[in-house]
Amino acid sequence: MPTVPQLLASAAAASPSADNSQPFHYQWDGRHLSLRYDHDRVGGKTFAPGDPATLLSAGCAIENILQLGDGIGISPLSWRLPEKGFDEGDYGYADLPSLDELGSGFDKVAHPLFDRHTNRFPFRKQRIPEPLKEWITAEREEAASTCVIDTADGIREAATLVRRASEIRFQTREAHEWLARSLRFPPADDARGDGLDVRTLALPPGGAWFLRNVSDWRRMAFLNRFGVYRALAITDAGPVARAPALVAITSPPSDRQIIAAGRLLVRIWTRLNSEGIGVHPYYVISDQLVRLDQGRMPEHLVDRARMLEQRASRAFPGGGGGERIRMLLRIGYPTRKPPRSRRLPLELVFTDRPAERPER
Ligand SMILES: Cc1cc2nc3c(=O)[nH]c(=O)nc-3n(C[C@H](O)[C@H](O)[C@H](O)COP(=O)(O)O)c2cc1C
């Protein structure tokens, strides 16, 4: 029978992460369940510990821990974020009662967060019910907020921005190489437990073969001379243009508010999935804006990224000054049940190491 810390860690492990990189390690020390970046496993292979993409994922993991705590009746659990910032990869901990107080008795726990998943396949045209749209719009976490976009103009503009951002992305070596490294091709890669299984990507016929072939940046750079990045960006943005609705999640720029945006993201995503609505996140706009901020945008793309920034701040203004889009979600009723992406074994991402206790 799993212990409560194991259950909470499995809830965190079920949370989404960029390219399914699962960059965290969870540790139980007898009193605290903590969340850290797994430098040894993912360092240098995905977003850095303090990068907004990692902070969003950390927010998702934290929210899942708190939601499951609530679900199994050990609330109010609260999460303590460290004061010192997140560049070293410490995202804080939840204080739990001792194992003796917690007891066991949870054989198998069902919670909607274990059914949350990404759906990159087409959605039906059917509209999202008004009460659900109202719930999404009202949902907040600290200063992070949401906005439902379902007018023809709003959707068209969002799709244009996804296309522009994707054009930049497909010309950026680092983004390309990270994606290439995270792709998993069945059946050879089935045992890996992380990364992006190409079966989840809703690729057209020959798509997996194409992706494997352009994994080498030199080949991609060569094809880009003939404008291949434009064709790929059109393919990326097409489903956004056809979506019945989109959700933009925005937050102010502080690290803590980006973690709050992650909490909001997974809360909305889990609820929508539990109502039978598919969710497909697009990070591409946010990613280009972050790269621009961090001075990691290739020189020849800086002007385009600045234009993207201006248009994005008009399209996704958020609730106050200085807010920025953190994630765009394409939402709608699914046309098919997507394959589910895998997870690493819990033993690899969770350590149960109680602190030394004095002998009684
Ligand atoms: C910060 C972040 C960025 C993501 N960006 C994208 C994206 O741009 N496109 C996409 O299809 N999925 C994106 N995802 C979804 C992940 O790829 C997905 O959560 C992961 O593969 C695990 O799959 P699951 O959501 O089905 O559990 C993102 C998730 C997070 C947390």
The ligand as a Gaussian input file, in Angstrom:
#p B3LYP/6-31G(d) Opt

LIG

0 1
 C        5.736000      24.513000     -19.609000
 C        5.062000      23.580000     -20.581000
 C        5.163000      23.828000     -21.943000
 C        4.517000      22.983000     -22.861000
 N        4.536000      23.301000     -24.188000
 C        3.849000      22.561000     -25.069000
 C        3.756000      22.955000     -26.427000
 O        4.239000      24.029000     -26.821000
 N        3.094000      22.140000     -27.282000
 C        2.519000      20.965000     -26.876000
 O        1.935000      20.273000     -27.689000
 N        2.572000      20.576000     -25.573000
 C        3.210000      21.350000     -24.669000
 N        3.234000      21.006000     -23.344000
 C        2.588000      19.760000     -22.917000
 C        3.628000      18.695000     -22.584000
 O        4.325000      18.287000     -23.742000
 C        2.915000      17.521000     -21.922000
 O        2.348000      17.973000     -20.727000
 C        3.839000      16.373000     -21.638000
 O        4.274000      15.801000     -22.837000
 C        3.169000      15.295000     -20.777000
 O        2.015000      14.831000     -21.389000
 P        0.597000      14.900000     -20.666000
 O        0.204000      16.339000     -20.568000
 O       -0.332000      14.138000     -21.573000
 O        0.720000      14.285000     -19.312000
 C        3.818000      21.845000     -22.399000
 C        3.725000      21.601000     -21.016000
 C        4.316000      22.470000     -20.113000
 C        4.148000      22.241000     -18.641000

